[in-house]
Amino acid sequence: MSKEKGFEEMLDELETIVSALEKDDLKLDDAISKFTEGMKIAKVCNKKIEEAEKKITILINEDGGITEKDFTAE
């Protein structure tokens, strides 16, 4: 059973791929392969960020009671 990679681990992999692509010493086929892999990782990371944003709530104390309000990044 394989363990799902965490966000930080995937981000590290993405940074490694970007560094490899920036070096400009890859053959075209290898660069395309790395780019494709990077795009897949970026898509998963983006999905994880979207899921986290949906879960974030702010607790606000109003009139002695606590209510939940959706988080909005400004």
Buried (B, 14 or more C-beta within 10 A) or exposed (E): EEEEEEEEEBBEBBEEBBEBBEEEEBEEEEBEEBBEEBEEBBEBBEEBEEEEEEEEEEEEEEEEEEEEEEEEEE
